Amino acid sequence: MVLKEKKSKMSSDQPLKKKPKRGDVASGIDETDLIQSLSENGVQTNLQALHLSVPLIVNEDDITLNTVNIQYNKRRFIVNSDSELEKSVSESDQNDSELASSTSTQSNISIPNISSNYQSIMQYSDSSQVSSPNDNTLDTFQQQLVKQCLCGTSETILLKHLSTNNANETNIVLLEWSDVEILQFLSNLQLLFDVYLKQNNKGFICSRIIANCELIIYNSYNLIEQIIGLCDTRNKYILYLAARVLSSFLVAAKTNINNEWLETILNYLTDENIDCAKVNFALDVIKRVVEWKDIEIHVLEESESVESAESSSLNTGCVSVPFRDPESFDTSPIKGLIIKSLESRWPDLIHKIQNFIVSNTSVGVQTCVLTFLTLWERIISVRANLSVIDIKPFYAHLETFAAMLNSDLPPLIWRHLLSLFNEVLCYGSTLALQDMVPDETCQLAHLVFRYIKDYRLLDSLPYKQEPGNVVNNFVGSIPSESLQSNFDKTLLQKIVLLVLKSIAVTIKETRSDSSDSSVGSDDYDFYQDMQVIERSIRDVLKKVDTFIKTALDFHPEMPFCKVIVHLFNDQDNYLIESMVCTLDITVGISYGNVVFSDLLVMLNPIHSFIEFLKIVSHDSDILLDYLVGSETCFLLYLLRFLKYTRRNWSKFVSSCGEGSTSRSNELDDSMAVLIRLKMQINRLVSRDLFPYNINPILRLLTDCENLYDGNEYS
């Protein structure tokens, strides 16, 4: 299939992320999404597909197709015989003309232009070679890839293994190969992309790896269509590998792709003829591209990586190519292109997945459902680094799926739906920092709140398991002699965290509405509204409290604020985010003048903090790790908790020791941890080793220490 001309419309729509330039980039040049000038080396820089520079011995014009779809309308090459190839190569040596094309009915197949300067890297196989790959040669190629260099191979993978014995046909049919050959071939392609991406990160890339990647990106022998066509096979291992190869190809090629490839993949999602294997195949490709994280080198590892790459090149004789473009590996354009293309198909896909959930008949159907829910979560996740405008349409239909939560739903689908809703209500990462909460998020929070309060959603949670079996409707009942509990703790954690987030979002929305100058805390209507909200919150939290204590056998008198600490003690991110929620709910309720005092007792954030210190054994090193790491929102929590403690010092003192025999010990132990933490932070700051500005935390720790010592603070 001849590639059609495509104008990239996504590159200008997506925001560009600026990255620090490497040390070998010429100073004074700061052009976005362009290759840096290499005029000092006499090297041209029009290699845009892989954004690489090449050695001086290589004629870059011969291996570069700046815009894939445009060039393939102009260049159509067919290799019929060795004589014609030699003639074409000779003509290329003289005037860099295109290879002559024979009069063949298979004129829709095309391969890249090859020059004599590049023949040492890419050489054609003898026309009499059979089309099936040679296992020994594939093994050798794989061994070279493991060494991260292909300079020891005599021919590139595509030219060696994809040639045919038919003089009038240069296309291949992967489906005619055996499953073992296809799996090994796809594995090599995936390993090739993995090595390329890793070396791209380090700054030096083997030139032979570049050659192989270019042949794939420019669709030699219609290879991309062949890999997409592998979804017709029923071999799940081949489907899995083919999806990985396609997603890696899209990441490497970025927007230099044929629109028809992407359309073919997306059409599998909305075809009237339901094929679960194809639907899951397309979803898997899209999911891996969307969740791809741009590779970045840590500042302390950058020089080490460059030195290791250079030494490797010298030791093995690898002809490595220096990487010079700081903007070369930004996946935002291809992510944006896929998201925009998926948007028009989203309503139909939603309808199909709903039917899948209702039918709930086979493992294949439920696999599609789980892959879809994971993709949906990745699209909405802030970690995907997608445009807020682009993902806004994907917030629709959340209410429909929330209404499908019932006792007939398999536990795995329950778990994925709760993960999706928790990602939408990303309180610790984004919502807690925003002044205004989006309407779609508020609607989901209200819906969860209402289902818990009025529709007994907790009673539908399939967390119970039969004794001696891991109950899972997705795969059946699996005997387990080592199973000691009869509940799914993960489901309990996700539903409780979702409830806490929903309450926190509701309180935040109420406070945002009350910030209007026409509404004050003494306004009668506002007071009435807060009273209704507090009563509803108390009812919901009591139901959750009773539910957890029944499921996990907590003591009936243990306060809810301590229960959640033990519920999330094995999930750091859940634990910290839940404590942020209880703290913000308490502050929000206090702002509106508390009507129900027992609500503050249930949510007491000081009790949660004291219990948290017991969980971490009063180890200040763990708190420091939380502050330095990015896995949790502990920085946000500690900042807000210290502010709350400074404003309510007398409450902090009185809360220490409530229910304990020694108040002074509780207070002393808690303050000792905070004082040690302050000293550790001071040591790091004095040596300029802390990764960000920690001064606000230091000032608050100092204020609390002064209050503990009985001193005044300004």
C-alpha positions in Angstrom: 0.0 0.0 0.0 1.4 3.3 -1.1 1.6 5.8 1.7 -0.6 8.9 1.2 0.3 12.4 1.8 -0.5 13.5 5.3 -0.2 16.9 6.8 0.6 16.8 10.5 -2.0 18.8 12.3 -1.2 17.7 15.8 2.3 19.1 16.2 1.1 22.6 16.5 -1.8 21.7 18.7 0.2 20.1 21.5 2.2 22.0 24.0 6.0 21.4 23.7 7.9 20.5 26.8 11.3 22.2 27.0 14.1 20.1 28.3 17.6 21.2 29.3 20.0 20.9 26.4 22.9 18.6 26.6 26.4 19.8 27.1 27.4 19.1 23.5 24.7 21.3 22.0 26.0 24.5 20.5 25.2 27.5 22.7 22.9 30.2 21.6 20.6 27.9 19.7 17.2 27.4 21.2 14.7 26.4 18.5 11.7 24.4 19.5 11.2 20.9 17.9 14.1 21.5 15.4 17.5 19.7 15.1 20.4 21.6 16.5 22.9 23.1 14.0 25.8 20.7 13.3 27.5 22.9 10.8 30.7 22.8 12.8 30.9 19.1 11.9 29.8 19.5 8.4 26.8 17.3 8.9 23.4 18.1 7.5 20.5 17.9 9.8 17.4 16.8 7.9 17.0 13.5 9.6 13.6 14.2 11.1 12.0 10.9 11.7 14.5 9.7 14.3 16.0 13.2 14.9 19.6 11.9 14.7 22.9 13.0 13.2 25.0 10.6 11.3 28.8 10.1 10.8 30.6 12.0 8.2 31.1 8.9 6.0 27.3 8.5 5.6 25.4 10.5 3.0 22.4 11.5 5.0 20.4 12.6 2.0 20.2 9.0 0.9 18.8 7.6 4.1 16.4 10.4 5.0 12.8 10.8 4.1 11.8 14.0 5.8 8.0 13.5 5.5 7.1 9.9 5.1 3.7 10.2 3.3 5.0 12.9 0.9 8.1 11.0 -0.1 6.4 7.7 -0.7 4.1 9.4 -3.2 7.2 10.4 -5.1 9.4 7.3 -4.6 8.3 3.8 -5.6 11.0 1.2 -5.9 10.8 -2.4 -6.9 13.8 -4.7 -6.9 13.4 -7.4 -9.6 16.9 -8.8 -10.1 20.5 -8.4 -9.1 21.4 -6.8 -12.4 18.7 -4.1 -12.1 19.8 -3.5 -8.5 23.4 -3.0 -9.5 22.4 -0.7 -12.3 20.2 1.3 -9.9 23.0 1.6 -7.3 25.4 2.7 -10.0 23.0 5.4 -11.1 22.6 6.5 -7.4 26.4 6.8 -7.1 26.5 9.2 -10.0 23.6 11.5 -9.5 21.7 10.3 -6.4 18.8 9.4 -8.7 16.0 7.1 -7.7 16.2 3.4 -8.2 14.5 2.2 -11.4 11.2 0.5 -11.0 10.2 -2.5 -13.1 6.8 -3.0 -14.7 5.3 -5.1 -12.0 1.7 -5.6 -10.9 3.0 -5.3 -7.3 3.9 -1.6 -7.7 2.2 -0.7 -4.4 5.2 -2.0 -2.4 8.0 0.4 -1.6 11.4 0.4 0.2 13.8 3.2 1.1 16.4 4.6 -1.2 19.8 3.1 -0.8 23.1 4.8 -1.7 26.5 3.3 -2.2 27.7 5.1 0.9 25.2 3.2 2.9 25.7 -0.2 1.3 28.0 -1.3 4.1 25.0 -1.1 6.4 22.2 -2.2 4.2 22.7 -4.9 1.6 20.1 -6.9 -0.3 19.9 -10.6 0.1 20.1 -12.9 -2.9 16.8 -13.1 -4.8 16.7 -16.8 -4.5 16.5 -16.8 -0.7 13.4 -18.2 0.8 10.9 -15.9 2.5 10.8 -17.7 5.9 13.3 -16.4 8.3 16.3 -18.5 9.3 16.2 -19.3 13.0 19.9 -19.3 13.5 20.2 -15.9 11.9 17.4 -14.5 14.1 19.2 -15.9 17.1 22.4 -14.2 16.0 20.5 -10.9 15.5 19.0 -11.3 19.0 22.3 -11.9 20.6 23.7 -8.8 18.9 20.7 -6.8 20.2 21.3 -8.0 23.7 24.8 -6.5 23.3 23.1 -3.3 22.1 25.1 -3.1 18.9 24.4 -4.5 15.4 27.7 -3.5 13.9 28.7 -7.2 13.9 25.8 -8.2 11.6 26.4 -8.3 7.9 22.9 -7.3 6.9 20.0 -5.5 8.5 17.1 -7.6 9.8 14.5 -6.5 7.3 16.7 -7.0 4.2 17.9 -10.4 5.5 14.7 -11.9 6.6 12.1 -10.2 4.5 13.3 -10.9 1.0 11.4 -13.4 -1.3 12.2 -15.9 -4.0 9.7 -14.4 -6.3 11.3 -11.9 -8.7 8.0 -10.1 -9.2 7.1 -9.8 -5.5 8.8 -8.0 -2.7 5.9 -8.3 -0.2 5.8 -10.8 2.6 3.0 -12.5 4.4 3.8 -13.0 8.1 0.7 -15.1 8.5 2.3 -17.8 6.3 5.1 -18.3 8.8 4.9 -20.6 11.7 3.9 -19.3 15.1 7.5 -19.8 16.4 9.0 -17.8 13.6 6.5 -15.0 14.0 7.1 -14.8 17.8 10.9 -14.7 17.4 10.7 -12.1 14.6 8.3 -9.9 16.7 10.5 -10.3 19.7 13.5 -9.1 17.8 11.6 -6.1 16.5 10.5 -5.2 20.1 14.0 -5.7 21.4 15.3 -3.5 18.6 13.0 -0.6 19.6 13.9 -1.1 23.3 17.6 -0.8 22.5 17.0 2.2 20.3 15.0 4.0 23.0 17.5 3.2 25.7 20.4 4.5 23.6 18.4 7.5 22.5 18.2 8.3 26.2 21.9 7.9 26.7 22.9 10.2 23.8 24.7 7.7 21.5 23.0 5.3 19.1 24.5 2.5 17.1 24.3 3.4 13.4 23.1 -0.1 12.4 20.3 0.2 14.9 19.3 3.4 13.2 19.3 1.7 9.8 17.0 -1.0 11.0 14.7 1.4 12.7 14.5 3.5 9.6 13.5 0.5 7.5 10.6 -0.2 9.9 9.5 3.4 10.1 9.5 3.8 6.4 7.4 0.6 6.1 9.7 -1.5 4.0 7.9 -4.5 2.5 4.6 -3.2 3.9 5.8 -4.5 7.3 3.4 -2.3 9.3 0.3 -3.5 7.5 1.6 -7.1 8.0 1.9 -6.6 11.7 -1.5 -5.0 12.0 -2.9 -7.9 10.0 -1.6 -10.3 12.7 -4.6 -9.5 14.8 -6.5 -12.0 12.6 -4.5 -14.8 14.3 -6.0 -16.4 17.4 -2.6 -16.8 19.1 -2.7 -14.6 22.2 1.1 -14.5 22.4 1.4 -13.2 18.9 -1.4 -10.6 19.5 0.4 -9.4 22.7 3.8 -9.0 20.9 2.3 -7.4 17.8 0.5 -4.8 20.0 3.8 -4.1 21.8 5.7 -3.7 18.5 3.1 -1.4 17.0 3.0 0.8 20.1 6.8 1.1 20.2 6.8 1.9 16.5 4.3 4.7 17.1 6.4 6.1 19.9 9.6 6.0 17.8 8.0 7.3 14.6 5.8 9.9 16.4 3.6 11.7 13.8 5.5 10.5 10.8 3.0 7.8 10.2 0.4 7.0 7.6 -3.1 7.9 8.8 -4.5 4.7 7.3 -2.5 2.7 9.9 -4.0 4.5 12.8 -7.5 4.4 11.2 -7.3 0.7 10.7 -6.4 0.2 14.4 -9.1 2.5 15.6 -11.7 0.9 13.3 -11.3 -2.3 15.2 -12.9 -0.6 18.2 -16.2 0.3 16.5 -16.7 -2.5 13.9 -20.2 -3.8 13.9 -18.9 -7.4 13.8 -17.8 -7.8 17.4 -14.4 -9.4 17.6 -13.1 -9.3 21.2 -9.5 -10.2 20.1 -9.3 -7.3 17.7 -10.9 -4.8 20.2 -8.5 -5.8 22.9 -5.6 -5.6 20.4 -6.5 -2.0 19.4 -7.1 -1.0 23.0 -3.7 -2.4 24.1 -1.8 -0.5 21.3 -3.5 2.8 22.3 -3.1 2.2 26.0 0.7 1.6 25.8 1.2 4.7 23.7 -0.9 6.9 26.1 0.8 5.6 29.2 4.3 5.9 27.8 6.5 8.0 30.0 9.1 10.1 28.3 12.6 8.9 29.3 14.7 11.4 31.2 18.2 11.1 32.5 18.8 12.1 36.1 21.3 15.0 36.5 23.7 12.8 38.5 23.6 10.0 35.8 23.9 12.1 32.6 27.7 12.3 32.5 28.1 8.7 33.6 25.7 7.6 30.8 27.7 9.5 28.1 31.0 8.1 29.3 29.7 4.6 29.4 28.3 5.0 25.8 31.6 6.4 24.6 33.7 3.6 26.2 31.3 1.0 24.9 31.8 2.4 21.4 35.6 2.3 21.7 35.7 -1.3 23.1 33.4 -3.0 20.7 34.1 -0.9 17.6 30.5 0.2 17.4 29.9 3.1 15.0 27.7 5.1 17.3 25.9 8.3 16.3 25.8 11.3 18.8 22.4 12.4 19.8 22.1 16.2 19.7 18.4 17.3 19.5 17.0 18.0 23.0 13.5 18.0 21.7 13.8 14.7 19.7 11.9 12.5 22.1 8.7 14.2 23.0 5.7 11.8 22.7 3.1 14.6 23.2 2.4 14.9 19.4 1.7 11.2 18.9 -0.4 11.0 22.1 -2.4 14.0 21.0 -2.9 12.6 17.6 -4.2 9.3 19.0 -6.5 11.0 21.5 -8.0 13.3 18.9 -8.6 10.3 16.6 -10.1 8.3 19.5 -12.5 11.1 20.5 -14.9 10.7 17.6 -15.2 7.0 18.3 -15.5 7.3 22.1 -19.4 7.3 22.3 -19.7 4.1 20.2 -16.9 2.5 22.1 -18.6 3.3 25.4 -21.8 1.7 24.2 -20.0 -1.4 23.1 -18.2 -1.8 26.5 -21.5 -1.3 28.3 -23.0 -4.2 26.3 -19.9 -6.2 27.2 -20.4 -5.6 30.9 -24.1 -6.6 30.7 -23.4 -9.7 28.7 -20.5 -10.8 31.0 -20.2 -14.1 29.2 -16.6 -15.0 28.5 -13.1 -14.3 29.5 -12.4 -12.6 26.2 -15.2 -10.1 26.7 -14.1 -9.3 30.2 -10.5 -8.9 29.1 -11.7 -6.2 26.7 -13.6 -4.5 29.5 -10.6 -4.5 31.8 -8.2 -3.2 29.1 -10.7 -0.4 28.2 -11.1 0.7 31.8 -7.3 0.7 32.2 -7.0 2.9 29.0 -9.7 5.2 30.3 -7.8 5.6 33.6 -4.5 6.3 31.8 -6.1 9.0 29.6 -7.5 10.8 32.6 -4.5 10.4 34.7 -2.3 13.5 35.2 0.8 11.3 34.8 -0.1 10.9 31.1 0.8 14.6 30.6 -2.1 15.1 28.1 -3.7 18.4 27.4 -6.6 19.2 29.7 -8.7 20.4 26.7 -8.0 17.1 24.8 -9.1 14.8 27.7 -12.2 16.9 28.6 -14.5 14.8 26.3 -13.4 11.6 28.1 -15.0 12.8 31.4 -18.4 12.0 29.9 -20.3 8.8 30.7 -18.7 8.4 34.1 -22.2 8.6 35.8 -23.4 5.8 33.5 -20.6 3.4 34.7 -21.1 4.5 38.3 -24.7 3.4 38.1 -23.6 -0.1 36.9 -21.9 -0.9 40.3 -23.9 -3.7 41.8 -23.5 -7.1 43.4 -23.6 -8.9 40.0 -20.5 -7.2 38.7 -17.3 -9.3 38.9 -14.8 -8.1 41.6 -12.1 -7.3 39.0 -14.4 -4.9 37.1 -15.4 -3.4 40.4 -11.8 -2.9 41.2 -11.0 -1.2 37.9 -14.0 1.0 38.0 -13.1 2.2 41.5 -9.5 2.8 40.3 -11.0 4.9 37.4 -13.2 7.0 39.7 -10.3 7.5 42.2 -8.2 8.8 39.3 -10.9 11.2 38.3 -11.1 12.4 41.9 -7.3 12.9 42.1 -7.5 14.9 45.3 -4.0 14.7 46.6 -2.3 15.4 43.2 -4.5 18.2 41.7 -7.9 18.9 43.2 -6.6 19.8 46.6 -4.4 22.5 45.0 -7.2 24.0 42.8 -9.4 26.9 43.8 -12.3 25.7 41.7 -13.2 22.0 41.1 -14.4 21.0 37.6 -18.1 20.3 37.2 -17.6 16.8 35.9 -15.6 15.9 39.0 -18.2 17.4 41.3 -21.0 15.5 39.7 -19.1 12.2 40.2 -18.4 13.1 43.8 -22.1 13.9 44.4 -23.1 10.6 42.8 -20.8 8.5 44.9 -21.9 10.4 48.0 -25.6 9.8 47.2 -25.1 6.1 46.3 -23.4 5.4 49.7 -26.0 7.4 51.7 -29.2 6.4 50.0 -28.7 3.3 47.8 -26.6 1.1 50.1 -23.7 0.9 47.6 -21.4 -0.6 50.3 -23.7 -3.6 50.6 -23.1 -4.4 46.9 -19.4 -4.5 47.2 -18.2 -8.1 46.4 -15.3 -8.1 48.9 -16.2 -11.3 50.7 -14.5 -14.6 49.6 -15.4 -18.2 50.3 -13.2 -19.9 52.9 -10.3 -21.7 51.3 -10.9 -20.1 47.9 -10.0 -16.9 46.1 -13.3 -16.0 44.6 -13.1 -14.2 41.3 -15.9 -14.3 38.8 -13.3 -13.4 36.1 -11.3 -16.6 36.4 -13.5 -18.7 38.7 -12.7 -20.1 42.2 -9.1 -21.0 42.8 -8.4 -23.2 45.8 -5.9 -21.7 48.2 -4.8 -23.4 51.4 -2.7 -20.4 52.5 -5.6 -17.9 52.4 -6.1 -16.6 55.9 -8.8 -14.0 55.3 -12.1 -14.0 53.7 -12.2 -10.6 52.2 -10.6 -8.5 49.4 -8.9 -5.7 51.2 -8.0 -3.9 48.0 -11.7 -3.4 47.2 -12.3 -2.1 50.7 -9.4 0.4 50.4 -10.5 1.7 47.1 -14.2 2.3 48.1 -13.2 4.0 51.4 -10.7 6.2 49.7 -13.3 7.1 47.0 -15.8 8.1 49.7 -13.3 10.3 51.5 -12.4 12.0 48.2 -16.0 12.6 47.4 -16.6 14.2 50.7 -13.5 16.4 50.4 -14.5 17.5 46.9 -18.0 18.3 48.2 -16.7 20.4 51.0 -14.2 22.2 48.7 -17.0 23.0 46.3 -19.1 24.4 49.1 -16.3 26.6 50.3 -15.7 27.8 46.8 -19.3 28.8 46.4 -19.2 30.6 49.8 -16.2 32.7 48.7 -18.6 35.0 46.9 -18.6 38.4 48.5 -22.4 38.3 48.7 -22.3 35.2 50.9 -20.8 35.1 54.4 -20.4 32.5 57.1 -23.1 34.3 59.1 -25.6 34.1 56.2 -28.6 32.1 57.3 -29.0 30.2 54.0 -25.3 29.2 54.0 -25.6 28.1 57.6 -28.6 25.9 56.8 -26.8 24.4 53.8 -23.7 23.6 55.9 -25.9 22.0 58.5 -27.5 19.7 55.9 -24.1 18.9 54.4 -22.6 18.1 57.8 -25.5 15.8 58.7 -25.1 13.9 55.4 -21.4 13.6 55.9 -21.9 12.2 59.4 -24.4 9.6 58.1 -22.0 8.5 55.3 -19.0 8.3 57.6 -20.9 6.3 60.2 -21.9 3.8 57.5 -18.4 3.5 56.3 -17.1 3.2 59.8 -19.5 0.4 60.6 -18.8 -1.3 57.3 -15.0 -1.4 57.9 -15.2 -2.5 61.5 -17.5 -5.3 60.5 -15.3 -6.5 57.6 -12.0 -6.2 59.4 -12.9 -6.9 63.1 -11.7 -3.5 64.4 -12.6 -2.6 68.0 -16.0 -0.9 68.0 -14.7 2.0 70.0 -11.7 2.8 67.8 -12.2 6.3 66.2 -12.7 6.4 62.5 -9.6 8.6 62.1 -7.4 5.8 63.5 -9.2 3.1 61.6 -8.3 4.5 58.2 -4.6 4.6 59.1 -4.7 0.8 59.8 -6.8 0.2 56.7 -4.2 1.8 54.4 -1.1 0.8 56.3 0.2 -1.2 53.4 -0.5 1.4 50.7 1.5 4.6 51.3 -0.2 6.7 48.6 -3.7 5.7 49.7 -2.7 6.4 53.4 -1.3 9.9 52.8 -4.1 10.9 50.5 -6.7 9.7 53.0 -5.1 11.8 55.7 -5.1 14.9 53.4 -8.8 14.3 52.9 -9.7 14.0 56.6 -7.6 17.1 57.3 -9.3 19.2 54.6 -12.8 18.0 55.6 -12.1 19.0 59.2 -10.9 22.4 58.2 -13.8 22.9 55.8 -16.4 22.0 58.5 -14.7 24.1 61.1 -14.8 27.0 58.7 -18.6 26.8 58.6 -19.0 26.5 62.4 -19.5 22.9 63.4 -23.0 21.8 64.2 -22.3 18.1 65.0 -19.3 17.9 67.4 -19.1 14.1 67.1 -18.1 14.6 63.4 -14.9 16.3 64.5 -14.1 13.5 66.8 -14.5 11.0 64.0 -12.2 13.0 61.7 -9.6 14.3 64.2 -6.5 14.7 62.0 -4.2 14.9 65.0 -5.2 11.4 66.1 -4.6 10.2 62.5 -1.1 11.8 62.6 -0.2 10.2 65.9 -1.4 6.8 64.7 0.6 7.3 61.5 3.8 8.0 63.5 3.2 4.7 65.4 2.8 2.9 62.1 6.2 4.2 60.9 7.8 3.5 64.4 8.5 7.2 65.0 11.2 7.0 62.3 12.0 10.5 60.9 14.0 8.9 58.1 10.7 7.5 56.6 9.2 11.0 56.7 12.2 12.4 55.0 11.9 9.7 52.3 8.3 10.7 51.8 9.3 14.3 51.4 12.0 13.6 48.9 10.1 11.0 46.9 7.3 11.7 44.5 5.2 8.6 45.1 2.9 10.3 47.6 1.5 13.7 48.4 3.3 13.9 51.8 4.7 17.3 51.2 1.1 18.7 50.8 -0.1 16.8 53.8 2.8 17.9 56.1 2.5 21.5 55.0 -1.2 21.6 55.8 -1.0 19.6 59.0 1.7 21.8 60.4 -0.3 24.9 59.6 -3.3 23.3 61.3 -1.2 22.4 64.3 0.2 25.9 64.7 -3.3 27.4 64.6 -4.7 24.8 67.0 -1.7 24.1 69.3 -3.9 23.6 72.4 -5.9 21.0 70.6 -2.7 19.3 69.5 -1.5 19.1 73.0 -4.9 17.8 74.4 -5.3 15.3 71.6 -1.9 13.8 72.4 -2.6 11.2 75.0 -6.4 11.0 74.6 -7.2 7.4 75.3 -3.6 6.8 76.5 -2.1 6.6 80.0 0.6 9.3 79.5 -0.2 12.5 77.6 3.4 13.8 78.0 4.9 10.7 76.3 2.6 11.1 73.3 3.4 14.7 72.9 7.1 14.2 73.5 7.3 11.3 71.1 5.5 13.2 68.3 7.5 16.3 68.7 10.8 14.4 68.9 10.0 13.0 65.4 9.3 16.5 64.0 12.4 18.0 65.6 14.7 15.2 64.2 13.1 15.7 60.8 13.9 19.4 61.0 17.5 18.7 61.8 17.8 16.3 58.9 16.3 18.8 56.5 18.6 21.5 57.8 21.7 19.4 57.1 20.6 18.7 53.6 19.7 22.3 52.9 23.1 23.5 54.3 24.8 21.3 51.7 22.4 22.3 48.9 21.2 18.7 48.5 17.5 19.1 48.9 15.7 18.7 45.6 13.3 21.7 46.0 12.6 24.7 48.2 11.7 23.2 51.6 11.9 26.5 53.6 8.1 26.7 54.3 8.2 23.3 56.0 11.3 24.4 58.0 9.6 27.6 59.2 6.5 25.7 60.3 8.6 23.0 62.1 10.5 25.8 63.9 7.2 27.4 65.0 5.9 24.2 66.4 9.1 23.5 68.2 9.0 27.0 69.7 5.4 26.3 70.9 6.5 23.0 72.3 9.3 24.8 74.2 6.8 27.4 75.5 8.2 30.2 73.4 6.4 32.9 71.3 6.6 32.9 67.5 5.9 35.7 65.1 
